[in-house]
């Protein structure tokens, strides 16, 4: 088995990856029941003035809300990677 992280899934290893994956499963599971469409995008966030700017960061959004997880970006306030760093309402979504 290789010790390198897969390029197709940059959050596949470590505590931050586990936190991010668990968060996504919980969010996607709860929104699927409501019938809302959810989009998960890897890479720099599109949230204005967002902190999650690395290629491995994740932005999760639907028609009402968007949030970003700093999977690879350093978190500005010193908590572990994988933390929610950006949150915004979706306007005209």
PDB file of N, CA, C and O in Angstrom:
ATOM      1  N   UNK A   1       0.828  -1.180   0.000  1.00  0.00           N
ATOM      2  CA  UNK A   1       0.000   0.000   0.000  1.00  0.00           C
ATOM      3  C   UNK A   1       0.873   1.245   0.000  1.00  0.00           C
ATOM      4  O   UNK A   1       1.903   1.280   0.673  1.00  0.00           O
ATOM      5  N   UNK A   2       0.486   2.232  -0.723  1.00  0.00           N
ATOM      6  CA  UNK A   2       1.271   3.450  -0.856  1.00  0.00           C
ATOM      7  C   UNK A   2       0.983   4.410   0.292  1.00  0.00           C
ATOM      8  O   UNK A   2      -0.131   4.442   0.816  1.00  0.00           O
ATOM      9  N   UNK A   3       1.988   5.193   0.683  1.00  0.00           N
ATOM     10  CA  UNK A   3       1.812   6.207   1.727  1.00  0.00           C
ATOM     11  C   UNK A   3       1.430   7.559   1.150  1.00  0.00           C
ATOM     12  O   UNK A   3       1.335   8.534   1.895  1.00  0.00           O
ATOM     13  N   UNK A   4       1.211   7.643  -0.137  1.00  0.00           N
ATOM     14  CA  UNK A   4       0.852   8.924  -0.742  1.00  0.00           C
ATOM     15  C   UNK A   4      -0.656   9.093  -0.747  1.00  0.00           C
ATOM     16  O   UNK A   4      -1.404   8.117  -0.794  1.00  0.00           O
ATOM     17  N   UNK A   5      -1.084  10.318  -0.699  1.00  0.00           N
ATOM     18  CA  UNK A   5      -2.506  10.636  -0.743  1.00  0.00           C
ATOM     19  C   UNK A   5      -2.968  10.603  -2.195  1.00  0.00           C
ATOM     20  O   UNK A   5      -2.276  11.107  -3.080  1.00  0.00           O
ATOM     21  N   UNK A   6      -4.100  10.030  -2.435  1.00  0.00           N
ATOM     22  CA  UNK A   6      -4.659   9.956  -3.771  1.00  0.00           C
ATOM     23  C   UNK A   6      -4.972  11.360  -4.286  1.00  0.00           C
ATOM     24  O   UNK A   6      -5.535  12.176  -3.556  1.00  0.00           O
ATOM     25  N   UNK A   7      -4.617  11.641  -5.517  1.00  0.00           N
ATOM     26  CA  UNK A   7      -4.947  12.942  -6.118  1.00  0.00           C
ATOM     27  C   UNK A   7      -6.444  13.064  -6.375  1.00  0.00           C
ATOM     28  O   UNK A   7      -6.975  14.173  -6.417  1.00  0.00           O
ATOM     29  N   UNK A   8      -7.122  11.946  -6.545  1.00  0.00           N
ATOM     30  CA  UNK A   8      -8.553  11.989  -6.803  1.00  0.00           C
ATOM     31  C   UNK A   8      -9.343  12.273  -5.533  1.00  0.00           C
ATOM     32  O   UNK A   8     -10.457  12.790  -5.609  1.00  0.00           O
ATOM     33  N   UNK A   9      -8.799  11.950  -4.384  1.00  0.00           N
ATOM     34  CA  UNK A   9      -9.486  12.188  -3.120  1.00  0.00           C
ATOM     35  C   UNK A   9      -8.482  12.725  -2.112  1.00  0.00           C
ATOM     36  O   UNK A   9      -7.924  11.949  -1.336  1.00  0.00           O
ATOM     37  N   UNK A  10      -8.235  14.044  -2.103  1.00  0.00           N
ATOM     38  CA  UNK A  10      -7.187  14.607  -1.246  1.00  0.00           C
ATOM     39  C   UNK A  10      -7.502  14.544   0.236  1.00  0.00           C
ATOM     40  O   UNK A  10      -6.621  14.822   1.050  1.00  0.00           O
ATOM     41  N   UNK A  11      -8.714  14.192   0.621  1.00  0.00           N
ATOM     42  CA  UNK A  11      -9.060  14.139   2.037  1.00  0.00           C
ATOM     43  C   UNK A  11      -9.214  12.708   2.525  1.00  0.00           C
ATOM     44  O   UNK A  11      -9.912  12.459   3.509  1.00  0.00           O
ATOM     45  N   UNK A  12      -8.564  11.757   1.842  1.00  0.00           N
ATOM     46  CA  UNK A  12      -8.777  10.357   2.167  1.00  0.00           C
ATOM     47  C   UNK A  12      -8.013   9.891   3.393  1.00  0.00           C
ATOM     48  O   UNK A  12      -8.272   8.789   3.876  1.00  0.00           O
ATOM     49  N   UNK A  13      -7.077  10.682   3.923  1.00  0.00           N
ATOM     50  CA  UNK A  13      -6.269  10.226   5.042  1.00  0.00           C
ATOM     51  C   UNK A  13      -6.287  11.218   6.181  1.00  0.00           C
ATOM     52  O   UNK A  13      -6.528  12.410   5.990  1.00  0.00           O
ATOM     53  N   UNK A  14      -6.025  10.700   7.378  1.00  0.00           N
ATOM     54  CA  UNK A  14      -5.817  11.559   8.532  1.00  0.00           C
ATOM     55  C   UNK A  14      -7.087  12.008   9.221  1.00  0.00           C
ATOM     56  O   UNK A  14      -8.203  11.784   8.751  1.00  0.00           O
ATOM     57  N   UNK A  15      -6.871  12.652  10.356  1.00  0.00           N
ATOM     58  CA  UNK A  15      -7.981  13.135  11.179  1.00  0.00           C
ATOM     59  C   UNK A  15      -8.817  14.182  10.454  1.00  0.00           C
ATOM     60  O   UNK A  15     -10.046  14.152  10.522  1.00  0.00           O
ATOM     61  N   UNK A  16      -8.159  15.106   9.762  1.00  0.00           N
ATOM     62  CA  UNK A  16      -8.910  16.147   9.036  1.00  0.00           C
ATOM     63  C   UNK A  16      -9.787  15.520   7.968  1.00  0.00           C
ATOM     64  O   UNK A  16     -10.930  15.935   7.776  1.00  0.00           O
ATOM     65  N   UNK A  17      -9.260  14.523   7.272  1.00  0.00           N
ATOM     66  CA  UNK A  17     -10.047  13.835   6.255  1.00  0.00           C
ATOM     67  C   UNK A  17     -11.242  13.120   6.855  1.00  0.00           C
ATOM     68  O   UNK A  17     -12.335  13.139   6.289  1.00  0.00           O
ATOM     69  N   UNK A  18     -11.034  12.490   7.999  1.00  0.00           N
ATOM     70  CA  UNK A  18     -12.122  11.790   8.668  1.00  0.00           C
ATOM     71  C   UNK A  18     -13.197  12.764   9.124  1.00  0.00           C
ATOM     72  O   UNK A  18     -14.388  12.479   9.000  1.00  0.00           O
ATOM     73  N   UNK A  19     -12.786  13.904   9.649  1.00  0.00           N
ATOM     74  CA  UNK A  19     -13.744  14.920  10.093  1.00  0.00           C
ATOM     75  C   UNK A  19     -14.525  15.454   8.898  1.00  0.00           C
ATOM     76  O   UNK A  19     -15.750  15.565   8.948  1.00  0.00           O
ATOM     77  N   UNK A  20     -13.815  15.781   7.828  1.00  0.00           N
ATOM     78  CA  UNK A  20     -14.476  16.322   6.636  1.00  0.00           C
ATOM     79  C   UNK A  20     -15.441  15.298   6.041  1.00  0.00           C
ATOM     80  O   UNK A  20     -16.566  15.637   5.675  1.00  0.00           O
ATOM     81  N   UNK A  21     -14.999  14.055   5.946  1.00  0.00           N
ATOM     82  CA  UNK A  21     -15.855  13.012   5.382  1.00  0.00           C
ATOM     83  C   UNK A  21     -17.086  12.785   6.241  1.00  0.00           C
ATOM     84  O   UNK A  21     -18.191  12.644   5.717  1.00  0.00           O
ATOM     85  N   UNK A  22     -16.907  12.749   7.546  1.00  0.00           N
ATOM     86  CA  UNK A  22     -18.043  12.553   8.458  1.00  0.00           C
ATOM     87  C   UNK A  22     -19.025  13.705   8.348  1.00  0.00           C
ATOM     88  O   UNK A  22     -20.239  13.499   8.333  1.00  0.00           O
ATOM     89  N   UNK A  23     -18.500  14.912   8.272  1.00  0.00           N
ATOM     90  CA  UNK A  23     -19.362  16.087   8.139  1.00  0.00           C
ATOM     91  C   UNK A  23     -20.177  16.021   6.858  1.00  0.00           C
ATOM     92  O   UNK A  23     -21.375  16.305   6.862  1.00  0.00           O
ATOM     93  N   UNK A  24     -19.526  15.644   5.758  1.00  0.00           N
ATOM     94  CA  UNK A  24     -20.225  15.561   4.479  1.00  0.00           C
ATOM     95  C   UNK A  24     -21.300  14.484   4.504  1.00  0.00           C
ATOM     96  O   UNK A  24     -22.401  14.693   3.995  1.00  0.00           O
ATOM     97  N   UNK A  25     -20.989  13.336   5.088  1.00  0.00           N
ATOM     98  CA  UNK A  25     -21.983  12.269   5.170  1.00  0.00           C
ATOM     99  C   UNK A  25     -23.194  12.722   5.969  1.00  0.00           C
ATOM    100  O   UNK A  25     -24.330  12.485   5.560  1.00  0.00           O
ATOM    101  N   UNK A  26     -22.962  13.371   7.102  1.00  0.00           N
ATOM    102  CA  UNK A  26     -24.076  13.855   7.913  1.00  0.00           C
ATOM    103  C   UNK A  26     -24.900  14.896   7.174  1.00  0.00           C
ATOM    104  O   UNK A  26     -26.130  14.855   7.196  1.00  0.00           O
ATOM    105  N   UNK A  27     -24.222  15.823   6.524  1.00  0.00           N
ATOM    106  CA  UNK A  27     -24.938  16.891   5.821  1.00  0.00           C
ATOM    107  C   UNK A  27     -25.681  16.369   4.604  1.00  0.00           C
ATOM    108  O   UNK A  27     -26.833  16.736   4.371  1.00  0.00           O
ATOM    109  N   UNK A  28     -25.030  15.520   3.832  1.00  0.00           N
ATOM    110  CA  UNK A  28     -25.685  14.994   2.646  1.00  0.00           C
ATOM    111  C   UNK A  28     -26.841  14.078   3.017  1.00  0.00           C
ATOM    112  O   UNK A  28     -27.872  14.075   2.344  1.00  0.00           O
ATOM    113  N   UNK A  29     -26.679  13.308   4.074  1.00  0.00           N
ATOM    114  CA  UNK A  29     -27.753  12.435   4.528  1.00  0.00           C
ATOM    115  C   UNK A  29     -28.963  13.211   4.993  1.00  0.00           C
ATOM    116  O   UNK A  29     -30.097  12.828   4.705  1.00  0.00           O
ATOM    117  N   UNK A  30     -28.738  14.296   5.708  1.00  0.00           N
ATOM    118  CA  UNK A  30     -29.857  15.069   6.226  1.00  0.00           C
ATOM    119  C   UNK A  30     -30.517  15.907   5.143  1.00  0.00           C
ATOM    120  O   UNK A  30     -31.728  16.122   5.201  1.00  0.00           O
ATOM    121  N   UNK A  31     -29.769  16.387   4.160  1.00  0.00           N
ATOM    122  CA  UNK A  31     -30.381  17.214   3.114  1.00  0.00           C
ATOM    123  C   UNK A  31     -31.061  16.372   2.049  1.00  0.00           C
ATOM    124  O   UNK A  31     -31.999  16.835   1.400  1.00  0.00           O
ATOM    125  N   UNK A  32     -30.598  15.131   1.859  1.00  0.00           N
ATOM    126  CA  UNK A  32     -31.234  14.272   0.865  1.00  0.00           C
ATOM    127  C   UNK A  32     -32.687  13.998   1.245  1.00  0.00           C
ATOM    128  O   UNK A  32     -33.557  13.958   0.376  1.00  0.00           O
ATOM    129  N   UNK A  33     -32.952  13.810   2.530  1.00  0.00           N
ATOM    130  CA  UNK A  33     -34.320  13.573   2.983  1.00  0.00           C
ATOM    131  C   UNK A  33     -35.216  14.766   2.682  1.00  0.00           C
ATOM    132  O   UNK A  33     -36.410  14.588   2.439  1.00  0.00           O
ATOM    133  N   UNK A  34     -34.675  15.962   2.693  1.00  0.00           N
ATOM    134  CA  UNK A  34     -35.449  17.168   2.437  1.00  0.00           C
ATOM    135  C   UNK A  34     -35.608  17.437   0.948  1.00  0.00           C
ATOM    136  O   UNK A  34     -36.398  18.296   0.559  1.00  0.00           O
ATOM    137  N   UNK A  35     -34.868  16.714   0.109  1.00  0.00           N
ATOM    138  CA  UNK A  35     -34.968  16.894  -1.322  1.00  0.00           C
ATOM    139  C   UNK A  35     -34.143  18.042  -1.861  1.00  0.00           C
ATOM    140  O   UNK A  35     -34.327  18.424  -3.016  1.00  0.00           O
ATOM    141  N   UNK A  36     -33.242  18.609  -1.076  1.00  0.00           N
ATOM    142  CA  UNK A  36     -32.417  19.727  -1.523  1.00  0.00           C
ATOM    143  C   UNK A  36     -31.212  19.217  -2.305  1.00  0.00           C
ATOM    144  O   UNK A  36     -30.640  18.183  -1.961  1.00  0.00           O
ATOM    145  N   UNK A  37     -30.830  19.929  -3.340  1.00  0.00           N
ATOM    146  CA  UNK A  37     -29.641  19.588  -4.112  1.00  0.00           C
ATOM    147  C   UNK A  37     -28.420  20.152  -3.414  1.00  0.00           C
ATOM    148  O   UNK A  37     -28.406  21.320  -3.026  1.00  0.00           O
ATOM    149  N   UNK A  38     -27.392  19.326  -3.252  1.00  0.00           N
ATOM    150  CA  UNK A  38     -26.160  19.733  -2.594  1.00  0.00           C
ATOM    151  C   UNK A  38     -25.010  19.593  -3.570  1.00  0.00           C
ATOM    152  O   UNK A  38     -24.909  18.599  -4.290  1.00  0.00           O
ATOM    153  N   UNK A  39     -24.144  20.592  -3.590  1.00  0.00           N
ATOM    154  CA  UNK A  39     -22.965  20.574  -4.439  1.00  0.00           C
ATOM    155  C   UNK A  39     -21.727  20.595  -3.549  1.00  0.00           C
ATOM    156  O   UNK A  39     -21.623  21.412  -2.635  1.00  0.00           O
ATOM    157  N   UNK A  40     -20.789  19.686  -3.825  1.00  0.00           N
ATOM    158  CA  UNK A  40     -19.521  19.643  -3.115  1.00  0.00           C
ATOM    159  C   UNK A  40     -18.425  19.903  -4.136  1.00  0.00           C
ATOM    160  O   UNK A  40     -18.303  19.179  -5.123  1.00  0.00           O
ATOM    161  N   UNK A  41     -17.621  20.948  -3.895  1.00  0.00           N
ATOM    162  CA  UNK A  41     -16.573  21.348  -4.825  1.00  0.00           C
ATOM    163  C   UNK A  41     -15.236  21.336  -4.106  1.00  0.00           C
ATOM    164  O   UNK A  41     -15.090  21.941  -3.044  1.00  0.00           O
ATOM    165  N   UNK A  42     -14.253  20.640  -4.690  1.00  0.00           N
ATOM    166  CA  UNK A  42     -12.897  20.652  -4.142  1.00  0.00           C
ATOM    167  C   UNK A  42     -12.127  21.804  -4.772  1.00  0.00           C
ATOM    168  O   UNK A  42     -12.273  22.074  -5.964  1.00  0.00           O
ATOM    169  N   UNK A  43     -11.315  22.477  -3.982  1.00  0.00           N
ATOM    170  CA  UNK A  43     -10.510  23.592  -4.467  1.00  0.00           C
ATOM    171  C   UNK A  43     -10.817  24.854  -3.701  1.00  0.00           C
ATOM    172  O   UNK A  43     -11.573  24.831  -2.730  1.00  0.00           O
ATOM    173  N   UNK A  44     -10.238  25.951  -4.131  1.00  0.00           N
ATOM    174  CA  UNK A  44     -10.469  27.226  -3.440  1.00  0.00           C
ATOM    175  C   UNK A  44     -11.962  27.566  -3.403  1.00  0.00           C
ATOM    176  O   UNK A  44     -12.679  27.362  -4.383  1.00  0.00           O
ATOM    177  N   UNK A  45     -12.412  28.076  -2.279  1.00  0.00           N
ATOM    178  CA  UNK A  45     -13.832  28.394  -2.131  1.00  0.00           C
ATOM    179  C   UNK A  45     -14.232  29.585  -2.995  1.00  0.00           C
ATOM    180  O   UNK A  45     -13.427  30.472  -3.281  1.00  0.00           O
ATOM    181  N   UNK A  46     -15.487  29.579  -3.397  1.00  0.00           N
ATOM    182  CA  UNK A  46     -16.040  30.721  -4.128  1.00  0.00           C
ATOM    183  C   UNK A  46     -16.712  31.712  -3.182  1.00  0.00           C
ATOM    184  O   UNK A  46     -17.249  32.725  -3.630  1.00  0.00           O
ATOM    185  N   UNK A  47     -16.687  31.434  -1.895  1.00  0.00           N
ATOM    186  CA  UNK A  47     -17.274  32.347  -0.907  1.00  0.00           C
ATOM    187  C   UNK A  47     -16.409  33.611  -0.857  1.00  0.00           C
ATOM    188  O   UNK A  47     -15.198  33.512  -0.654  1.00  0.00           O
ATOM    189  N   UNK A  48     -17.002  34.788  -1.037  1.00  0.00           N
ATOM    190  CA  UNK A  48     -16.219  36.029  -1.029  1.00  0.00           C
ATOM    191  C   UNK A  48     -15.404  36.188   0.256  1.00  0.00           C
ATOM    192  O   UNK A  48     -15.910  35.964   1.355  1.00  0.00           O
ATOM    193  N   UNK A  49     -14.154  36.573   0.104  1.00  0.00           N
ATOM    194  CA  UNK A  49     -13.215  36.754   1.219  1.00  0.00           C
ATOM    195  C   UNK A  49     -13.025  35.488   2.050  1.00  0.00           C
ATOM    196  O   UNK A  49     -12.736  35.564   3.244  1.00  0.00           O
ATOM    197  N   UNK A  50     -13.186  34.326   1.422  1.00  0.00           N
ATOM    198  CA  UNK A  50     -13.063  33.058   2.123  1.00  0.00           C
ATOM    199  C   UNK A  50     -11.621  32.726   2.489  1.00  0.00           C
ATOM    200  O   UNK A  50     -10.682  33.196   1.848  1.00  0.00           O
ATOM    201  N   UNK A  51     -11.460  31.916   3.523  1.00  0.00           N
ATOM    202  CA  UNK A  51     -10.145  31.495   4.004  1.00  0.00           C
ATOM    203  C   UNK A  51      -9.696  30.175   3.385  1.00  0.00           C
ATOM    204  O   UNK A  51      -8.496  29.905   3.341  1.00  0.00           O
ATOM    205  N   UNK A  52     -10.607  29.358   2.913  1.00  0.00           N
ATOM    206  CA  UNK A  52     -10.279  28.052   2.343  1.00  0.00           C
ATOM    207  C   UNK A  52      -9.814  28.235   0.892  1.00  0.00           C
ATOM    208  O   UNK A  52     -10.635  28.275  -0.025  1.00  0.00           O
ATOM    209  N   UNK A  53      -8.518  28.343   0.693  1.00  0.00           N
ATOM    210  CA  UNK A  53      -7.992  28.678  -0.630  1.00  0.00           C
ATOM    211  C   UNK A  53      -7.089  27.612  -1.251  1.00  0.00           C
ATOM    212  O   UNK A  53      -6.525  27.852  -2.319  1.00  0.00           O
ATOM    213  N   UNK A  54      -6.932  26.459  -0.629  1.00  0.00           N
ATOM    214  CA  UNK A  54      -6.065  25.411  -1.161  1.00  0.00           C
ATOM    215  C   UNK A  54      -6.841  24.447  -2.065  1.00  0.00           C
ATOM    216  O   UNK A  54      -8.070  24.384  -2.020  1.00  0.00           O
ATOM    217  N   UNK A  55      -6.101  23.707  -2.880  1.00  0.00           N
ATOM    218  CA  UNK A  55      -6.713  22.777  -3.835  1.00  0.00           C
ATOM    219  C   UNK A  55      -7.494  21.659  -3.155  1.00  0.00           C
ATOM    220  O   UNK A  55      -8.448  21.148  -3.742  1.00  0.00           O
ATOM    221  N   UNK A  56      -7.126  21.263  -1.948  1.00  0.00           N
ATOM    222  CA  UNK A  56      -7.801  20.177  -1.257  1.00  0.00           C
ATOM    223  C   UNK A  56      -8.931  20.597  -0.344  1.00  0.00           C
ATOM    224  O   UNK A  56      -9.533  19.749   0.314  1.00  0.00           O
ATOM    225  N   UNK A  57      -9.235  21.874  -0.286  1.00  0.00           N
ATOM    226  CA  UNK A  57     -10.328  22.351   0.559  1.00  0.00           C
ATOM    227  C   UNK A  57     -11.664  22.014  -0.101  1.00  0.00           C
ATOM    228  O   UNK A  57     -11.732  21.805  -1.312  1.00  0.00           O
ATOM    229  N   UNK A  58     -12.712  21.963   0.698  1.00  0.00           N
ATOM    230  CA  UNK A  58     -14.036  21.604   0.197  1.00  0.00           C
ATOM    231  C   UNK A  58     -15.033  22.709   0.488  1.00  0.00           C
ATOM    232  O   UNK A  58     -15.041  23.291   1.572  1.00  0.00           O
ATOM    233  N   UNK A  59     -15.879  22.991  -0.502  1.00  0.00           N
ATOM    234  CA  UNK A  59     -16.995  23.913  -0.317  1.00  0.00           C
ATOM    235  C   UNK A  59     -18.272  23.134  -0.571  1.00  0.00           C
ATOM    236  O   UNK A  59     -18.424  22.501  -1.616  1.00  0.00           O
ATOM    237  N   UNK A  60     -19.187  23.181   0.379  1.00  0.00           N
ATOM    238  CA  UNK A  60     -20.466  22.493   0.287  1.00  0.00           C
ATOM    239  C   UNK A  60     -21.544  23.571   0.219  1.00  0.00           C
ATOM    240  O   UNK A  60     -21.551  24.506   1.020  1.00  0.00           O
ATOM    241  N   UNK A  61     -22.460  23.431  -0.749  1.00  0.00           N
ATOM    242  CA  UNK A  61     -23.498  24.455  -0.877  1.00  0.00           C
ATOM    243  C   UNK A  61     -24.800  23.851  -1.387  1.00  0.00           C
ATOM    244  O   UNK A  61     -24.819  22.799  -2.025  1.00  0.00           O
ATOM    245  N   UNK A  62     -25.872  24.545  -1.086  1.00  0.00           N
ATOM    246  CA  UNK A  62     -27.169  24.289  -1.696  1.00  0.00           C
ATOM    247  C   UNK A  62     -27.754  25.642  -2.061  1.00  0.00           C
ATOM    248  O   UNK A  62     -27.019  26.628  -2.105  1.00  0.00           O
ATOM    249  N   UNK A  63     -29.039  25.720  -2.320  1.00  0.00           N
ATOM    250  CA  UNK A  63     -29.608  26.991  -2.759  1.00  0.00           C
ATOM    251  C   UNK A  63     -29.730  28.024  -1.651  1.00  0.00           C
ATOM    252  O   UNK A  63     -30.054  29.180  -1.922  1.00  0.00           O
ATOM    253  N   UNK A  64     -29.475  27.628  -0.398  1.00  0.00           N
ATOM    254  CA  UNK A  64     -29.631  28.542   0.732  1.00  0.00           C
ATOM    255  C   UNK A  64     -28.333  28.900   1.451  1.00  0.00           C
ATOM    256  O   UNK A  64     -28.191  30.018   1.946  1.00  0.00           O
ATOM    257  N   UNK A  65     -27.390  27.968   1.515  1.00  0.00           N
ATOM    258  CA  UNK A  65     -26.232  28.116   2.376  1.00  0.00           C
ATOM    259  C   UNK A  65     -24.987  27.511   1.727  1.00  0.00           C
ATOM    260  O   UNK A  65     -25.073  26.522   1.000  1.00  0.00           O
ATOM    261  N   UNK A  66     -23.829  28.120   1.999  1.00  0.00           N
ATOM    262  CA  UNK A  66     -22.542  27.563   1.552  1.00  0.00           C
ATOM    263  C   UNK A  66     -21.568  27.616   2.721  1.00  0.00           C
ATOM    264  O   UNK A  66     -21.552  28.577   3.490  1.00  0.00           O
ATOM    265  N   UNK A  67     -20.747  26.558   2.846  1.00  0.00           N
ATOM    266  CA  UNK A  67     -19.691  26.570   3.852  1.00  0.00           C
ATOM    267  C   UNK A  67     -18.462  25.876   3.291  1.00  0.00           C
ATOM    268  O   UNK A  67     -18.556  25.029   2.403  1.00  0.00           O
ATOM    269  N   UNK A  68     -17.307  26.253   3.827  1.00  0.00           N
ATOM    270  CA  UNK A  68     -16.039  25.684   3.354  1.00  0.00           C
ATOM    271  C   UNK A  68     -15.299  25.033   4.509  1.00  0.00           C
ATOM    272  O   UNK A  68     -15.303  25.534   5.634  1.00  0.00           O
ATOM    273  N   UNK A  69     -14.663  23.905   4.210  1.00  0.00           N
ATOM    274  CA  UNK A  69     -13.833  23.182   5.166  1.00  0.00           C
ATOM    275  C   UNK A  69     -12.374  23.330   4.758  1.00  0.00           C
ATOM    276  O   UNK A  69     -12.018  23.058   3.611  1.00  0.00           O
ATOM    277  N   UNK A  70     -11.540  23.755   5.679  1.00  0.00           N
ATOM    278  CA  UNK A  70     -10.111  23.959   5.409  1.00  0.00           C
ATOM    279  C   UNK A  70      -9.375  22.634   5.593  1.00  0.00           C
ATOM    280  O   UNK A  70      -8.763  22.395   6.634  1.00  0.00           O
ATOM    281  N   UNK A  71      -9.437  21.786   4.584  1.00  0.00           N
ATOM    282  CA  UNK A  71      -8.796  20.477   4.657  1.00  0.00           C
ATOM    283  C   UNK A  71      -7.284  20.607   4.473  1.00  0.00           C
ATOM    284  O   UNK A  71      -6.517  19.912   5.140  1.00  0.00           O
ATOM    285  N   UNK A  72      -6.852  21.493   3.575  1.00  0.00           N
ATOM    286  CA  UNK A  72      -5.419  21.709   3.353  1.00  0.00           C
ATOM    287  C   UNK A  72      -4.948  23.098   3.747  1.00  0.00           C
ATOM    288  O   UNK A  72      -3.766  23.285   4.036  1.00  0.00           O
ATOM    289  N   UNK A  73      -5.833  24.063   3.765  1.00  0.00           N
ATOM    290  CA  UNK A  73      -5.442  25.426   4.146  1.00  0.00           C
ATOM    291  C   UNK A  73      -5.144  25.493   5.631  1.00  0.00           C
ATOM    292  O   UNK A  73      -5.796  24.812   6.423  1.00  0.00           O
ATOM    293  N   UNK A  74      -4.164  26.308   6.023  1.00  0.00           N
ATOM    294  CA  UNK A  74      -3.966  26.528   7.451  1.00  0.00           C
ATOM    295  C   UNK A  74      -5.167  27.301   8.007  1.00  0.00           C
ATOM    296  O   UNK A  74      -5.629  28.270   7.404  1.00  0.00           O
ATOM    297  N   UNK A  75      -5.654  26.863   9.144  1.00  0.00           N
ATOM    298  CA  UNK A  75      -6.822  27.508   9.743  1.00  0.00           C
ATOM    299  C   UNK A  75      -6.342  28.744  10.492  1.00  0.00           C
ATOM    300  O   UNK A  75      -5.401  28.654  11.280  1.00  0.00           O
ATOM    301  N   UNK A  76      -6.969  29.898  10.263  1.00  0.00           N
ATOM    302  CA  UNK A  76      -6.457  31.149  10.819  1.00  0.00           C
ATOM    303  C   UNK A  76      -6.479  31.250  12.339  1.00  0.00           C
ATOM    304  O   UNK A  76      -5.701  32.019  12.902  1.00  0.00           O
ATOM    305  N   UNK A  77      -7.325  30.516  13.009  1.00  0.00           N
ATOM    306  CA  UNK A  77      -7.429  30.678  14.452  1.00  0.00           C
ATOM    307  C   UNK A  77      -6.888  29.478  15.221  1.00  0.00           C
ATOM    308  O   UNK A  77      -7.196  29.318  16.402  1.00  0.00           O
ATOM    309  N   UNK A  78      -6.088  28.630  14.573  1.00  0.00           N
ATOM    310  CA  UNK A  78      -5.330  27.612  15.270  1.00  0.00           C
ATOM    311  C   UNK A  78      -6.009  26.297  15.572  1.00  0.00           C
ATOM    312  O   UNK A  78      -5.432  25.495  16.307  1.00  0.00           O
ATOM    313  N   UNK A  79      -7.187  26.018  15.062  1.00  0.00           N
ATOM    314  CA  UNK A  79      -7.812  24.714  15.275  1.00  0.00           C
ATOM    315  C   UNK A  79      -7.319  23.742  14.203  1.00  0.00           C
ATOM    316  O   UNK A  79      -6.744  24.181  13.207  1.00  0.00           O
ATOM    317  N   UNK A  80      -7.524  22.449  14.376  1.00  0.00           N
ATOM    318  CA  UNK A  80      -7.014  21.478  13.401  1.00  0.00           C
ATOM    319  C   UNK A  80      -7.606  21.680  12.013  1.00  0.00           C
ATOM    320  O   UNK A  80      -8.699  22.225  11.855  1.00  0.00           O
ATOM    321  N   UNK A  81      -6.862  21.229  11.018  1.00  0.00           N
ATOM    322  CA  UNK A  81      -7.373  21.272   9.644  1.00  0.00           C
ATOM    323  C   UNK A  81      -8.629  20.429   9.538  1.00  0.00           C
ATOM    324  O   UNK A  81      -8.829  19.480  10.296  1.00  0.00           O
ATOM    325  N   UNK A  82      -9.464  20.789   8.589  1.00  0.00           N
ATOM    326  CA  UNK A  82     -10.750  20.135   8.432  1.00  0.00           C
ATOM    327  C   UNK A  82     -11.869  20.932   9.070  1.00  0.00           C
ATOM    328  O   UNK A  82     -13.035  20.541   9.015  1.00  0.00           O
ATOM    329  N   UNK A  83     -11.504  22.057   9.680  1.00  0.00           N
ATOM    330  CA  UNK A  83     -12.486  22.889  10.371  1.00  0.00           C
ATOM    331  C   UNK A  83     -13.298  23.716   9.371  1.00  0.00           C
ATOM    332  O   UNK A  83     -12.836  24.028   8.273  1.00  0.00           O
ATOM    333  N   UNK A  84     -14.503  24.057   9.777  1.00  0.00           N
ATOM    334  CA  UNK A  84     -15.334  24.950   8.998  1.00  0.00           C
ATOM    335  C   UNK A  84     -14.764  26.355   9.161  1.00  0.00           C
ATOM    336  O   UNK A  84     -14.691  26.871  10.276  1.00  0.00           O
ATOM    337  N   UNK A  85     -14.358  26.978   8.048  1.00  0.00           N
ATOM    338  CA  UNK A  85     -13.729  28.301   8.138  1.00  0.00           C
ATOM    339  C   UNK A  85     -14.534  29.393   7.437  1.00  0.00           C
ATOM    340  O   UNK A  85     -14.334  30.576   7.709  1.00  0.00           O
ATOM    341  N   UNK A  86     -15.427  29.014   6.551  1.00  0.00           N
ATOM    342  CA  UNK A  86     -16.218  30.003   5.827  1.00  0.00           C
ATOM    343  C   UNK A  86     -17.682  29.569   5.841  1.00  0.00           C
ATOM    344  O   UNK A  86     -17.992  28.386   5.700  1.00  0.00           O
ATOM    345  N   UNK A  87     -18.567  30.532   6.012  1.00  0.00           N
ATOM    346  CA  UNK A  87     -20.004  30.259   6.030  1.00  0.00           C
ATOM    347  C   UNK A  87     -20.699  31.487   5.468  1.00  0.00           C
ATOM    348  O   UNK A  87     -20.388  32.618   5.844  1.00  0.00           O
ATOM    349  N   UNK A  88     -21.649  31.252   4.557  1.00  0.00           N
ATOM    350  CA  UNK A  88     -22.336  32.395   3.947  1.00  0.00           C
ATOM    351  C   UNK A  88     -23.692  31.962   3.411  1.00  0.00           C
ATOM    352  O   UNK A  88     -23.863  30.815   2.998  1.00  0.00           O
ATOM    353  N   UNK A  89     -24.653  32.876   3.415  1.00  0.00           N
ATOM    354  CA  UNK A  89     -25.921  32.584   2.733  1.00  0.00           C
ATOM    355  C   UNK A  89     -25.698  32.669   1.219  1.00  0.00           C
ATOM    356  O   UNK A  89     -24.838  33.415   0.751  1.00  0.00           O
ATOM    357  N   UNK A  90     -26.460  31.916   0.481  1.00  0.00           N
ATOM    358  CA  UNK A  90     -26.398  31.974  -0.981  1.00  0.00           C
ATOM    359  C   UNK A  90     -27.422  33.001  -1.419  1.00  0.00           C
ATOM    360  O   UNK A  90     -28.607  32.877  -1.110  1.00  0.00           O
ATOM    361  N   UNK A  91     -26.971  34.005  -2.132  1.00  0.00           N
ATOM    362  CA  UNK A  91     -27.865  35.057  -2.629  1.00  0.00           C
ATOM    363  C   UNK A  91     -28.102  34.833  -4.115  1.00  0.00           C
ATOM    364  O   UNK A  91     -27.170  34.523  -4.856  1.00  0.00           O
ATOM    365  N   UNK A  92     -29.330  34.987  -4.545  1.00  0.00           N
ATOM    366  CA  UNK A  92     -29.704  34.796  -5.953  1.00  0.00           C
ATOM    367  C   UNK A  92     -29.275  33.426  -6.448  1.00  0.00           C
ATOM    368  O   UNK A  92     -28.848  33.284  -7.594  1.00  0.00           O
ATOM    369  N   UNK A  93     -29.385  32.415  -5.591  1.00  0.00           N
ATOM    370  CA  UNK A  93     -28.931  31.080  -5.927  1.00  0.00           C
ATOM    371  C   UNK A  93     -29.970  30.263  -6.570  1.00  0.00           C
ATOM    372  O   UNK A  93     -29.722  29.106  -6.910  1.00  0.00           O
TER     373      UNK A  93
END
